[in-house]
Amino acid sequence: MNLDLYERFNKAHKVCTALRQYWGVDEITMVAEGFLSYDPLATSGRSLRDAFIRNEKVSECITLAHAFMYAGEPQITVVAMLLFIREKGHYLGHDDRNAQ
């Protein structure tokens, strides 16, 4: 999603508000897949997907975030971020050279 952090937070707040008002849900955990830049200045304004494909200091990641209301204010906490680190065409934890 190529939205500003505050725009994403506002959208998440609206979703949480709707869930709370219509279904009584007051907390939600979200899972998102995306990309993480190791050089945010160099990749600013660019597609991280395209930079990842070109192997330009960008990794894939999965993020777990928990959203809830606290004292009437929306809160979002990043619970975990799992990075897939690519080294010379291989991902950390997987080496296809040994695959049968």
N, C-alpha and C positions, 0 to 999 in steps of 0.2 A: 504494500500500500504506500503510495507516494504522497501521503498527507503529512503535514506538519504535526509534531508531537501533540500540540494543544488541540488540533482538530481531531486527532485520533482519540484523545482523552474525552473531548466533548461528545463524540459519537458513542464511545463506551458508556459514558454517563447517561446518555439518552436511552441506550439499550437497557441498562440496569434499572432506570426509572420505569420504563415500560414493563419490564419483568416484575418489578415490585408492585406496581399499581394493578396489573391485570392478573397476575398469578401468585402474588404473595412471596415471590422470590426476593431475598434481600442480599444474597451473596452469589457470586458466580466465578468459576475458574475457567479461564480461556487458554487454549493452546493455539499457537500461531507458528507457522514455519516462515522462514525468511532468510535474510542475509545480513551479515555483520561485516562492516568495513574496518580493517586495521589501520586505515589512513583516511579518516572522515573528511579532512580538508581536501584531499585529492579527489575523493568520490562525491563530494557535495554537489547536489543537483543532477547527478548522473544515475542511471539505472544500475542498482547493485546487482541485479540479475545479469545484465550484460557484462559488468565488470567481473563477476564470478566466472562466467563462461570464458572470458579472456584471461582468467587466472591472475587478476590484478589485486592481490592482497585483500580478497573478500572470501569469507567462508559461509557455508550454510549454517543455519542455527534453528533450533526449536525453542520457543520461549513459553513458559507457563506463567500466567499472571492471574492474580486474584483481585476481583473488584467487589467493593462493598460500600455501604453507606455507614458513616460514623459521625454522630452528632449532626445529622442532616447534611453532611458534606460527602461528596464522592471521594473514595480512596482507591487507588490501584497499587498493588504491591507485586513486584516481579518476584516470583517464587523460585524459578530456576531458569537457566539458559544452558542448553546443550549445544555445544559447537561440534561441527564436523570439520576436522582440520585435514586439509589436503597436503600431502607431501609427495612431490614428484609423481603425481597421478594416482596416488593411493590415499585412502582415508585412514585416519587414525583408528586402530582397532580392526582394520580389515586389510589384508594383504593378498591380492588375487594371484600373486606369483605362486602361492602354495595351493591354489584351488585345484581340485581334481577335474 
